[in-house]
Amino acid sequence: MTLVALARNPVPSGAIAGLCQGFDGAPLRYARWTETTGRNRGTVVVVPGRSEFIEKYFETVADLRRRGFSVAIMDLRGQGGSKRMLDNPLKGHVRHFREYDYDLALFMKEVVIPNMPAPYLALGHSLGGHILMRTAGLTQCPFERIIVTGPMLQIAREQLGMPLAVARALTEIVAGVGLGHLFPPGVDKRPPTAAPFETNQLTSNRERYVRAQAVLDAAPELALGAPTIGWMRAAFRSCAVIAALDFPASIKVPVLMAAAGRDTIVSTPVIEDFAPRLKLGTLALIGPSKHEILQESDDIRGRFWASFDAYVEAIRAAA
């Protein structure tokens, strides 16, 4: 299994890439790297957002390795180089978010724990952050600490075009009659990075936005379009679980939540309300950032990494 290399986005040295099996046998693409400093601070497992792919995180992989961490990352089912769930490869689809949970658990068991050094940390963006919050609530969470950027605790109103309760009801009805495989009516079916930079909702940094577009130009098979109605129903149901008043109390793992002040993909106010209810939670609000904090300008990324470093060092000192 190969990784796509571009002059402006080279594969970090020493990559080991392959396929592992999802809970149902679906082939899922992954890659892993050892740290580069000799400090061996453990392993960070990166969980991407919806529609993302391993190549988009090469810069982040390098940032983590320079900090003494080994890194492992997997394309989520239905996107990137992993198996697509429907005949139309542009449709982002799962039946239930438990599928992500099971895949991550197997990835840890079959790839990460046998090959990568402990302790295990996790870094997740958007959908990846949502998956990690679900994992954090498990009795046996495999991670000693979790960092999430723009976690999808609730989809932003700007994405729905209607009140949340109405959107939830409609997806339940339509998916309930067997039409969950369809795109929602009127939705832009193209990959998120198909939009011109000037109108994109992901980042204010042109260079990193164009870099992601270049990867998809070189490897269009990595692209993913809009989510299906079935995916939306699964997302609404899972967001409702996390929104339950007793859910934060179930999380025993220290969590750093980085929220973007200019986010129109997920709801930053919901993140701001959720973080103080965590027993071991820290919130970093990065006001100038759009949704993809790790794909933003150097200044914004620098703010995130300063929060990351302080958080990791504080937890290590306490331990």
C-alpha positions as CSV (number, residue, x, y, z in Angstrom):
1,M,0.0,0.0,0.0
2,T,1.6,3.2,-1.1
3,L,1.3,6.8,0.0
4,V,1.0,9.7,-2.4
5,A,4.1,11.9,-2.5
6,L,4.3,15.4,-4.0
7,A,7.2,17.9,-4.1
8,R,5.2,20.2,-1.9
9,N,4.0,17.4,0.3
10,P,6.7,14.7,0.6
11,V,6.1,11.5,2.6
12,P,7.9,11.8,6.0
13,S,11.0,9.5,6.0
14,G,10.7,6.0,7.4
15,A,7.0,5.5,6.6
16,I,5.6,2.0,7.0
17,A,2.2,1.8,5.2
18,G,-0.2,-1.1,4.9
19,L,-3.7,-2.4,5.2
20,C,-5.4,-3.6,8.3
21,Q,-8.9,-5.1,8.6
22,G,-11.9,-3.3,10.0
23,F,-14.3,-5.0,12.3
24,D,-16.2,-6.5,9.2
25,G,-13.0,-7.3,7.3
26,A,-13.0,-4.1,5.2
27,P,-9.5,-3.2,4.3
28,L,-8.4,0.1,5.9
29,R,-5.2,1.9,4.9
30,Y,-2.8,3.0,7.6
31,A,0.7,4.4,8.0
32,R,3.1,4.6,10.9
33,W,6.4,6.3,11.8
34,T,9.0,6.1,14.6
35,E,10.0,9.3,16.4
36,T,13.2,11.1,15.2
37,T,14.8,12.5,18.4
38,G,15.7,9.5,20.4
39,R,13.5,10.8,23.3
40,N,10.7,8.1,22.8
41,R,7.8,9.9,24.5
42,G,5.3,7.4,23.3
43,T,2.9,7.2,20.3
44,V,0.3,9.6,19.0
45,V,-2.5,8.0,17.1
46,V,-4.0,10.5,14.6
47,V,-7.7,10.1,13.8
48,P,-8.6,12.3,10.8
49,G,-11.8,14.2,10.1
50,R,-14.5,13.3,7.6
51,S,-13.3,13.2,4.0
52,E,-9.6,13.5,5.0
53,F,-6.7,11.2,4.1
54,I,-3.3,10.3,5.5
55,E,-1.4,12.6,3.1
56,K,-3.1,15.6,4.5
57,Y,-1.4,15.0,7.9
58,F,2.2,14.6,6.7
59,E,3.1,18.0,8.2
60,T,1.5,17.1,11.5
61,V,3.3,13.8,11.5
62,A,6.6,15.7,11.2
63,D,5.6,18.1,14.0
64,L,4.9,15.2,16.3
65,R,8.0,13.2,15.5
66,R,10.1,16.3,16.2
67,R,8.5,16.3,19.6
68,G,9.7,12.8,20.3
69,F,6.5,10.9,19.4
70,S,6.0,8.0,17.1
71,V,2.9,8.4,15.0
72,A,0.2,6.1,13.6
73,I,-2.7,7.1,11.4
74,M,-5.5,5.3,9.7
75,D,-7.9,6.4,6.9
76,L,-11.4,6.0,8.3
77,R,-13.7,3.5,6.6
78,G,-15.3,4.9,3.6
79,Q,-12.7,7.5,2.8
80,G,-9.1,8.1,1.8
81,G,-7.4,4.8,0.8
82,S,-9.8,2.7,2.8
83,K,-12.7,0.7,1.5
84,R,-15.7,2.7,0.4
85,M,-19.0,1.6,1.8
86,L,-21.2,2.2,-1.2
87,D,-20.9,1.7,-5.0
88,N,-20.6,5.4,-5.5
89,P,-17.1,6.1,-4.0
90,L,-17.9,9.8,-3.4
91,K,-20.7,9.0,-0.9
92,G,-19.6,9.1,2.7
93,H,-21.6,6.5,4.5
94,V,-21.7,4.4,7.7
95,R,-24.7,2.9,9.3
96,H,-23.7,3.6,12.9
97,F,-20.7,5.4,14.5
98,R,-20.0,2.1,16.4
99,E,-18.4,1.0,13.2
100,Y,-15.7,3.7,13.7
101,D,-15.3,2.6,17.4
102,Y,-14.7,-1.0,16.4
103,D,-12.2,-0.1,13.6
104,L,-10.2,2.0,16.0
105,A,-10.1,-0.7,18.6
106,L,-8.9,-3.2,16.1
107,F,-6.3,-0.8,14.7
108,M,-4.9,-0.4,18.3
109,K,-4.9,-4.1,18.9
110,E,-3.5,-5.3,15.6
111,V,-1.2,-2.5,14.5
112,V,-0.4,0.1,17.2
113,I,0.1,-1.8,20.4
114,P,2.2,-4.7,18.8
115,N,4.5,-2.2,16.9
116,M,4.5,1.2,18.6
117,P,5.8,2.3,22.0
118,A,3.6,3.3,24.9
119,P,2.2,5.5,26.3
120,Y,-0.5,6.1,23.8
121,L,-2.0,9.5,23.1
122,A,-4.6,10.4,20.5
123,L,-5.0,13.4,18.3
124,G,-8.3,13.7,16.4
125,H,-9.9,16.4,14.2
126,S,-13.6,17.0,13.7
127,L,-15.1,13.6,13.1
128,G,-11.9,12.1,14.5
129,G,-12.3,14.2,17.6
130,H,-15.9,12.9,17.9
131,I,-14.7,9.3,17.6
132,L,-12.1,9.9,20.3
133,M,-14.7,11.4,22.7
134,R,-16.7,8.2,22.2
135,T,-13.6,6.2,23.0
136,A,-12.8,8.3,26.0
137,G,-16.1,7.3,27.5
138,L,-15.2,3.6,27.4
139,T,-14.4,1.7,30.6
140,Q,-11.1,0.6,29.0
141,C,-9.9,3.5,26.9
142,P,-6.5,2.7,25.3
143,F,-5.3,6.3,25.5
144,E,-3.6,8.0,28.4
145,R,-4.6,11.5,27.1
146,I,-6.6,12.8,24.2
147,I,-6.3,16.0,22.1
148,V,-9.0,17.1,19.7
149,T,-9.3,20.0,17.3
150,G,-12.7,21.3,16.2
151,P,-14.4,18.1,17.5
152,M,-17.7,17.4,16.0
153,L,-19.9,17.5,19.1
154,Q,-22.6,19.2,17.1
155,I,-22.8,20.0,13.4
156,A,-23.0,23.8,12.8
157,R,-26.3,25.4,11.9
158,E,-24.6,26.8,8.7
159,Q,-24.2,23.2,7.4
160,L,-27.7,22.2,8.1
161,G,-29.7,25.1,6.6
162,M,-32.5,24.3,9.1
163,P,-33.1,23.9,12.8
164,L,-31.2,20.9,14.3
165,A,-34.4,19.2,15.5
166,V,-35.9,19.4,12.0
167,A,-32.8,18.0,10.3
168,R,-32.7,15.1,12.8
169,A,-36.4,14.2,12.2
170,L,-36.0,14.3,8.5
171,T,-33.0,12.0,8.5
172,E,-34.8,9.5,10.8
173,I,-37.8,9.4,8.5
174,V,-35.9,9.2,5.2
175,A,-33.3,6.7,6.4
176,G,-36.0,4.8,8.2
177,V,-37.7,4.0,4.8
178,G,-34.6,2.6,3.3
179,L,-33.2,5.7,1.6
180,G,-30.2,6.3,3.8
181,H,-27.8,5.7,0.9
182,L,-28.9,8.9,-0.9
183,F,-27.3,12.3,-0.7
184,P,-29.4,14.9,1.1
185,P,-31.3,17.0,-1.4
186,G,-29.6,20.1,-2.6
187,V,-26.2,19.2,-1.0
188,D,-22.9,20.0,-2.7
189,K,-21.7,16.5,-3.6
190,R,-18.1,17.6,-4.3
191,P,-15.2,17.0,-2.0
192,P,-14.8,19.9,0.5
193,T,-11.6,21.1,-1.2
194,A,-13.3,21.4,-4.6
195,A,-14.4,24.9,-3.6
196,P,-12.3,27.9,-4.6
197,F,-10.0,29.0,-1.8
198,E,-11.8,32.3,-1.5
199,T,-15.1,30.6,-0.5
200,N,-13.7,27.7,1.5
201,Q,-14.8,27.1,5.1
202,L,-11.8,25.0,6.2
203,T,-8.8,27.3,6.4
204,S,-7.6,30.8,5.9
205,N,-4.2,29.5,4.7
206,R,-4.0,29.3,0.9
207,E,-0.8,27.3,0.7
208,R,-2.1,24.4,2.8
209,Y,-5.5,24.5,1.2
210,V,-4.0,24.2,-2.3
211,R,-1.6,21.5,-1.1
212,A,-4.6,19.3,-0.1
213,Q,-6.2,20.0,-3.5
214,A,-2.9,19.0,-5.2
215,V,-3.0,15.6,-3.5
216,L,-6.5,14.9,-4.7
217,D,-5.5,16.1,-8.2
218,A,-2.7,13.5,-8.2
219,A,-4.8,10.8,-6.6
220,P,-8.5,11.5,-7.2
221,E,-9.4,8.1,-5.7
222,L,-8.7,9.6,-2.3
223,A,-11.5,12.1,-2.7
224,L,-14.8,11.9,-0.8
225,G,-17.9,14.0,-1.4
226,A,-20.9,14.8,0.8
227,P,-22.2,12.4,3.5
228,T,-25.3,10.4,2.9
229,I,-28.6,10.7,4.8
230,G,-27.7,7.5,6.6
231,W,-24.4,9.0,7.8
232,M,-26.2,12.1,8.9
233,R,-28.6,10.1,10.9
234,A,-25.8,8.2,12.6
235,A,-24.0,11.5,13.3
236,F,-27.1,13.1,14.9
237,R,-27.6,10.0,17.1
238,S,-24.0,9.9,18.2
239,C,-23.9,13.6,18.9
240,A,-27.0,13.2,21.1
241,V,-25.2,10.5,23.1
242,I,-22.2,12.9,23.8
243,A,-24.6,15.8,24.6
244,A,-26.3,13.8,27.4
245,L,-25.7,15.5,30.8
246,D,-24.0,12.4,32.3
247,F,-21.6,11.8,29.4
248,P,-18.7,14.1,30.5
249,A,-18.6,12.4,33.9
250,S,-17.9,9.0,32.1
251,I,-14.6,10.4,30.7
252,K,-11.7,9.6,33.0
253,V,-8.9,10.5,30.5
254,P,-7.4,14.0,30.4
255,V,-8.7,15.8,27.3
256,L,-7.4,19.0,25.5
257,M,-10.1,20.5,23.3
258,A,-9.0,23.1,20.7
259,A,-11.9,25.1,19.3
260,A,-11.8,27.4,16.3
261,G,-13.4,30.8,16.7
262,R,-14.4,31.1,13.0
263,D,-15.8,27.5,12.7
264,T,-18.8,27.1,10.4
265,I,-18.5,23.3,10.2
266,V,-19.0,22.3,13.8
267,S,-20.5,24.3,16.7
268,T,-17.8,26.1,18.7
269,P,-20.4,27.2,21.4
270,V,-21.3,23.6,22.0
271,I,-17.6,22.8,22.5
272,E,-17.2,25.7,24.9
273,D,-20.1,24.5,26.9
274,F,-18.9,20.9,27.0
275,A,-15.3,21.4,28.0
276,P,-15.9,22.8,31.5
277,R,-18.0,19.8,32.3
278,L,-15.1,17.4,31.9
279,K,-13.4,16.2,35.1
280,L,-10.0,16.5,33.4
281,G,-10.6,18.9,30.5
282,T,-8.8,21.9,29.1
283,L,-10.2,24.2,26.4
284,A,-8.0,26.2,24.0
285,L,-10.1,28.7,22.0
286,I,-8.2,29.8,18.9
287,G,-10.2,32.8,17.8
288,P,-8.8,33.6,14.3
289,S,-8.9,30.0,13.1
290,K,-11.4,28.4,10.7
291,H,-12.4,24.7,11.2
292,E,-9.1,23.0,10.3
293,I,-6.7,24.3,12.9
294,L,-3.8,22.1,11.8
295,Q,-4.2,23.3,8.2
296,E,-4.2,27.0,9.2
297,S,-1.5,29.7,9.1
298,D,1.8,29.3,10.9
299,D,0.7,31.7,13.6
300,I,-2.6,29.8,14.3
301,R,-0.8,26.4,14.2
302,G,1.8,27.8,16.6
303,R,-0.9,28.7,19.1
304,F,-2.2,25.1,18.9
305,W,1.2,23.5,19.3
306,A,2.0,25.8,22.3
307,S,-1.3,24.5,23.9
308,F,-0.4,21.0,23.0
309,D,3.1,21.2,24.5
310,A,1.9,22.8,27.7
311,Y,-0.8,20.3,28.1
312,V,1.4,17.3,27.5
313,E,4.1,18.6,29.8
314,A,1.6,19.4,32.6
315,I,0.1,15.9,32.4
316,R,3.6,14.3,32.4
317,A,4.7,16.4,35.4
318,A,1.5,15.5,37.3
319,A,2.1,11.8,36.6
